[in-house]
């Protein structure tokens, strides 16, 4: 079974930037609160602020964040563009525009924005995380590792980044290093189901079946729809010749993989089920 990539990556879009303009502070502060709670009323608040002061880069930026969080990436791009027209040294706006471009599939544009953000503020850890994620997807493991290392040097409290660096270390066959990163990620954030599952897979490779099983169990407590955890736990049950439990887990994994459109994984599990049934 393949490791599943941690898809619970940190919230890419920065929280609203607090403002100091007295004429707009009431609307803007209301917008900040509503954005963090997911209330779309924030958009109206920021629009009112912009009507009072159309040159307020932070309001365009905050509006862009609200659009991005609601899934309106094209709208977010327009607001980030406007923020950067007003303030070309707004590192966070470059960061979040880069994140938005990445979501829209504009990898080159995203990398350019990340580069510009780091010119302005080389200590913005989230930029290294975003760039590292792209480099990882492009197969640039060395570059991604360098970015994740830098991000964690700046801020060692990013649990998901430890988890993603663990994925890279696992690809490089640094099993102990990967387990160490997964463990650190779980100290910071014990609710990362995929990290438990990935650590369980590596522990199983080291023949530490007891702790591997514990990891899969914990992963499924957090996320009972994590197909990879069912599949890998089922594989351990099969190796232990507990075929009844193996079949139960593998059948659940096959159902979830099929629903999730993961055809290759689904077919692998079905083949394993056939082998068990024909033993």
N, C-alpha and C positions, 0 to 999 in steps of 0.2 A: 504494500500500500504506500502511496505517496503522501508526503506531508502536505497538509493543507495550509495555505498561506494565511497568516493572520489578517483577517479582513476588518478587524475592529480598530483600525488605525485611528490615532488621536483625532479629535475634532479639528479639521483642517482650517476652519475659518475662525479667525480671532474674535474675541468678544468685542462689543462695542467700545470705541475709544471715548472716554469721558471728556467733556468739553468745558471750557471756562467762560465762554461768551455769555454774559448776563442776559442778553436779550433773547437767547434761545435755550437757556439751561433747563427750563421746565419741560419743554417738549423733548429735548434731547435726552434728559435723564429718564423720562417716561419711556422713550424708545429703547434705551439701554436695558431697562427691566424687561420690557416686552420681548425683546430679541432673545434674551437668555431663557425666557420661559417658553419660547416658540410661538408667542402670540403675534399674529400677522398685523395686529394694530400698530406694531412698531413702524411699519411702512408708512402709515398715515402720519405718525408723529415726526418721522424724519422728513417727509415731504413738507410738513408745516415748517420745520426748521429751515429747510432749503428755501422756502418762500421768503422767510425773514432774512436769510443770509445766503445767497446763492454761491458765494465764494468760500464756503466752509468745507474744506476737503474732508474733514473727519465725518461729516454727515453723509457725504457721498460714499465714503468708505463703509460706514455703518449700514447704510442702505444696501450696499453691495453684499455685505455679510448676511443681511436678512434675506435677500433674494437667493443667495447661495444655499443657505440653510433650508429654504423652502423648495429647493430644486430648480429654481429659475436661473440657470447658469448664464444664459445670454443677457438677461437683465443685470446680473451681477457684473458681467464684463463691462457693460455700459457705465455703471456707477464707478467701478474701479478706474476705468479710463478717465472719467471726469475728475475723480480725486487726484489722479496723477497729473492731469493738465494743470490743476490749481497748485499742487505741491509735488514737484518732481523728485523730492527727496524723502518721500513717504515710503519707507522700507516695508512696512506691514502691508501697504496696498500692493506693492510689487509681489510680496509673498502670496497674498490671497488671490491676486490676479493669476499668478503662476499656478496655484492650486486649481483655479477655475479652468484655466487653459488645459491643464492635465486632464481634468474631468471631461472636457470637450474633445480630447484626443489631439490637441495641438501640443505635442511634446516639445518641439523646437521652441515654440513661443514660451512654454512653461519654463524651460531651461534658461532662456534669455532673461525672464523675469526674476528667477531665483538668483542668477548671476548679478543682476542689477541690485537686488535687495542686499546681497552680501557686500557689494561695493559700498553701500550706504551704511550698513550695520553688519559687520562680520561676526557679531556675537548673537545673531538671531537664530536660535537653535532649530526652530521649526523649518527654516529654509533648508538646512542640511537634511532634515528628515524628509521633506518633500522631494528634494533632489536625489536623495538616497533611494527613495522608493522607485523613482523613474529609472535610475541606473540599475536597480535590481531587476526590474521588469525587462530592461533591455539586455540583461545578461552581463552587465558590467559589475561583477561581484566585487572586484578590488575597489572600484570607485564607490560603490554603495557602502562597503565596509568603512571606507575612509570617512564618508559623510556621517554615517551612524556613530562612529567613534567620536567625531567632532561634536555632534549634537549632544552626546552623553557627557562629554567633557564640560560643555557649557551648562547643561542641566541634566544631572544624573537621575531625575525623577520621572522619566518617560518610560513607563512600563512596556508599552507597545513597541517602542524602539528597541529595547533589550530583546523582546520576542522576535522582532524582524531580523535583528542581527544574529540571533540564534538560528534562524532559518538559513542565513548565509553560511554560518559556521558549519551547519549540518551538511550543506552542499559541498563544503570544502573538506568533509570527512573529519572535522574537528568535533567529535561527538561530545567529549567532556566539556569543551568550551561552549558548545551549543546548550547542553544541559544547564551549565552554570548561568548562561544568559536567560534561559527560560525560567529558572528558579528565581533569579533576581526580578524578572518581570512580574512573577506571581507574588513576590513579597510586596511590590509596589501596588499591584492590582490583582487581587486574588479571584477576580471574576472573569479572567480571560480563558474561556473554555477551550479555544483552539490551542492555546499555549499548553494547557494540561495534556491535551491529546497529542501534540507534537512531542512533548517531553516523554509521554508514555511510549511513543513509537521508538524513541532512541533508547529508552531503558529496556524495551523489549529486545532491541538489537544487541544490548549488552547482556542479555539473558537474565535481567533483573525483572522477572515476570510479576512478582508480588507488587513491586512499586509501580510497574507499568499498569497493572490492573487498577491500582488505586488512582492513578492519574486518569485513566479512561472513565472510571466511575465518577470522579469529581467533575470531569468535563461534561458528562451527561446530566449531572445534577444541575449544572449551570445552564446547559443548553441541551435539552432532550431531543433536539432535531439535528444534532451534529452527526451526520452520516459516517464520517471518517472514524469517529470514536467507536461507533457500533461495529464497523467493519474490522477495525484493528483489535478490538476486544474479542470479537467473534473468532478471529484468527488465533488468538491465544487460547481460547477455549478449545478450539480444534486441536491445537498442539498438545493440550493437556488431556485430549480424548474425552472431553466433556461435550459430546456432539450435540446433545439436546440444547444446551445453552448456546453453543456455536451457531446452530441453525437459527435459533430465535434472533440472535444479534445480526446475523448476516441477512436474514430476510428483512429485518427492519432497515438495515443499511441499504439494501437493494431498492426498497420502496422509496426511501428518501432520495437516493441518488437519481432515481428515475424522475421523481417530482422536480428535482433541482436541475434536470437536464444534463447531468454529468454522465454521459453515455459510456465513456471508457471505464469509469469507476463502476458503473452499474454492471457492465458486461464482465468485469473482473470478479465481482462478487458472485454473480450468477454462475460463472464457471467454477468458483470455489464451492458453492453450494452443490453443484452437480457432482463434484469429486467426493464430497462428504456423503452424499446420498448413495453414491455408487461404490462406496468403500467395501 
